[in-house]
Amino acid sequence: MILLRRCRGHGRVWPVTQAFPPSLEISVIDRRNIDLWFQIGPKPAKAQAARNRVLANISSNTPHNVVRLVAHQGFETYARIATEIDSRGRFQVWPPVFADTLSMCHKKNLAGLILNRTLELFSEVEIKYSETRFLESHPAASVWLDAVVADRFEFTAAAAILTHRRSATTRKSSIARSITGGGHFTETDLLDLYLACQTDTMDRADNDPLIDLRADMAEFLDPAEPSADRTIWLVATEGDKPIGLLIPQIDRETRSGWIAYVGVTKSHRGKRVGTALIERCLADHDVPGLQFKAMVDLINDPSIKLHRSSGFADTFDRFITYRKPWSRAADDSAAAAPI
Ligand SMILES: CC(C)(COP(=O)(O)OP(=O)(O)OC[C@H]1O[C@@H](n2cnc3c(N)ncnc32)[C@H](O)[C@@H]1OP(=O)(O)O)[C@@H](O)C(=O)NCCC(=O)NCCS
């Protein structure tokens, strides 16, 4: 059946079939072909091999199973999507990048299909929940949000992106605190400190039973992550006792630095330990052109205040997270629904 649908904001009437495209395929794409996706379309034989490789990686617990997918119909490509399955059973899906030629109507129509097919593709993998986390300024944000909400994903968290203003004046007085490089500590010491800094926080970890702090730490130390070099981590100490931790993440290619984590043990909060850690981090990486950023949960008032008072300003850009617990029954019924 052909429908005529008016697209808001376009002022044009598009003839669209109810099921556009009639059949959508999702293939895994070899990393080398990324730049050519829209030119060459998928190669199904290679796709099957790549998908099998990904499934083998997942069952052997290999970290960073980023899976790149392309939505196509035959050799006509519509969108590309990146997903990741991690060791804690999270299936992450990022918003698709649509082909430029697609109208807004077609993008809306495709987004739900892509989501459905993508989840279906990995239906045999043990997954705890699917999650999508993206910047509100992402070009496909509104289209994607409509699709995930329709698929019963629920709002989980919002985080603010803050950037450090170089012109900001900071209080040099606090820098006198004793701060040591993370290289002097074992991974176990750092994990213990990280766990101790998580007591009674306003952070999501307190409210979210699905957050696994040990897995968080393993991710920070993962050699594939820019945070892996723990010699640049900072540990605040009182006597021999570690009381605060800052994990920086420096990406020299994009000249960006992130405060990936900052925390202080409960008994030492409110004594400018957090401020001292941030000041020291900024001083250690005072490289021209390098800008520090931080992503902070909006509900974490102490952390927002700490960053603001250390010279970080709100960019008004937000990361939002939507999540859906994995339910095979629900997915089976969704997969069976006609498209
Ligand atoms: C966020 C955190 C690191 C702050 O460290 P801290 O050493 O207590 O902070 P400081 O003493 O240096 O205070 C810095 C500023 O934040 C304010 N602040 C700190 N804790 C606050 C609180 N609970 N409520 C309101 N303001 C607070 C201080 O008043 C100060 O502001 P000012 O400079 O205008 O006076 C600490 O609360 C913490 O470890 N929380 C748990 C872990 C966490 O959530 N980390 C953030 C993850 S990104």
The ligand as an SDF file (V2000), in Angstrom:
LIG
                    3D

 48 50  0  0  0  0  0  0  0  0999 V2000
   32.9150   14.9370   43.6300 C   0  0  0  0  0  0  0  0  0  0  0  0
   34.0250   14.8220   44.6660 C   0  0  0  0  0  0  0  0  0  0  0  0
   35.2560   14.2020   43.9640 C   0  0  0  0  0  0  0  0  0  0  0  0
   34.3870   16.2140   45.1810 C   0  0  0  0  0  0  0  0  0  0  0  0
   35.6390   16.1590   45.8700 O   0  0  0  0  0  0  0  0  0  0  0  0
   35.9230   17.0280   47.1840 P   0  0  0  0  0  0  0  0  0  0  0  0
   37.3540   16.8560   47.5390 O   0  0  0  0  0  0  0  0  0  0  0  0
   34.9350   16.7010   48.2230 O   0  0  0  0  0  0  0  0  0  0  0  0
   35.6390   18.5090   46.6170 O   0  0  0  0  0  0  0  0  0  0  0  0
   36.3150   19.8500   47.1320 P   0  0  0  0  0  0  0  0  0  0  0  0
   36.4220   19.8290   48.6120 O   0  0  0  0  0  0  0  0  0  0  0  0
   37.5990   20.0770   46.3870 O   0  0  0  0  0  0  0  0  0  0  0  0
   35.2180   20.9210   46.7130 O   0  0  0  0  0  0  0  0  0  0  0  0
   35.2100   21.5460   45.4350 C   0  0  0  0  0  0  0  0  0  0  0  0
   33.9650   22.4330   45.3090 C   0  0  0  0  0  0  0  0  0  0  0  0
   32.7830   21.6200   45.2610 O   0  0  0  0  0  0  0  0  0  0  0  0
   31.9010   21.9480   46.3260 C   0  0  0  0  0  0  0  0  0  0  0  0
   31.3670   20.7120   46.8830 N   0  0  0  0  0  0  0  0  0  0  0  0
   32.0480   19.5720   47.1480 C   0  0  0  0  0  0  0  0  0  0  0  0
   31.2250   18.6590   47.7020 N   0  0  0  0  0  0  0  0  0  0  0  0
   29.9880   19.2140   47.7530 C   0  0  0  0  0  0  0  0  0  0  0  0
   28.7280   18.7830   48.2170 C   0  0  0  0  0  0  0  0  0  0  0  0
   28.5590   17.5550   48.7170 N   0  0  0  0  0  0  0  0  0  0  0  0
   27.6910   19.6110   48.0920 N   0  0  0  0  0  0  0  0  0  0  0  0
   27.8410   20.8450   47.5660 C   0  0  0  0  0  0  0  0  0  0  0  0
   29.0360   21.3380   47.1350 N   0  0  0  0  0  0  0  0  0  0  0  0
   30.0980   20.5290   47.2260 C   0  0  0  0  0  0  0  0  0  0  0  0
   32.7770   22.6410   47.3530 C   0  0  0  0  0  0  0  0  0  0  0  0
   32.0230   23.5270   48.1560 O   0  0  0  0  0  0  0  0  0  0  0  0
   33.7670   23.3660   46.4830 C   0  0  0  0  0  0  0  0  0  0  0  0
   33.1480   24.5410   45.9410 O   0  0  0  0  0  0  0  0  0  0  0  0
   33.8430   25.9950   46.1230 P   0  0  0  0  0  0  0  0  0  0  0  0
   35.2020   25.8720   45.4890 O   0  0  0  0  0  0  0  0  0  0  0  0
   32.9350   26.9190   45.3970 O   0  0  0  0  0  0  0  0  0  0  0  0
   33.9140   26.2150   47.5890 O   0  0  0  0  0  0  0  0  0  0  0  0
   33.6000   13.9650   45.8920 C   0  0  0  0  0  0  0  0  0  0  0  0
   32.3630   14.4120   46.3570 O   0  0  0  0  0  0  0  0  0  0  0  0
   33.4790   12.4820   45.5800 C   0  0  0  0  0  0  0  0  0  0  0  0
   34.4650   11.7500   45.6430 O   0  0  0  0  0  0  0  0  0  0  0  0
   32.2800   12.0020   45.2200 N   0  0  0  0  0  0  0  0  0  0  0  0
   32.0830   10.6000   44.9320 C   0  0  0  0  0  0  0  0  0  0  0  0
   32.7320   10.1550   43.6330 C   0  0  0  0  0  0  0  0  0  0  0  0
   32.1430   10.8850   42.4520 C   0  0  0  0  0  0  0  0  0  0  0  0
   30.9420   11.0280   42.3200 O   0  0  0  0  0  0  0  0  0  0  0  0
   33.0350   11.3300   41.5410 N   0  0  0  0  0  0  0  0  0  0  0  0
   32.6810   12.0280   40.3420 C   0  0  0  0  0  0  0  0  0  0  0  0
   32.6340   11.0650   39.2330 C   0  0  0  0  0  0  0  0  0  0  0  0
   32.8350   11.9350   37.6920 S   0  0  0  0  0  0  0  0  0  0  0  0
  1  2  1  0
  2  3  1  0
  2  4  1  0
  2 36  1  0
  4  5  1  0
  5  6  1  0
  6  7  2  0
  6  8  1  0
  6  9  1  0
  9 10  1  0
 10 11  2  0
 10 12  1  0
 10 13  1  0
 13 14  1  0
 14 15  1  0
 15 16  1  0
 15 30  1  0
 16 17  1  0
 17 18  1  0
 17 28  1  0
 18 19  1  0
 18 27  1  0
 19 20  2  0
 20 21  1  0
 21 22  1  0
 21 27  2  0
 22 23  1  0
 22 24  2  0
 24 25  1  0
 25 26  2  0
 26 27  1  0
 28 29  1  0
 28 30  1  0
 30 31  1  0
 31 32  1  0
 32 33  2  0
 32 34  1  0
 32 35  1  0
 36 37  1  0
 36 38  1  0
 38 39  2  0
 38 40  1  0
 40 41  1  0
 41 42  1  0
 42 43  1  0
 43 44  2  0
 43 45  1  0
 45 46  1  0
 46 47  1  0
 47 48  1  0
M  END
$$$$
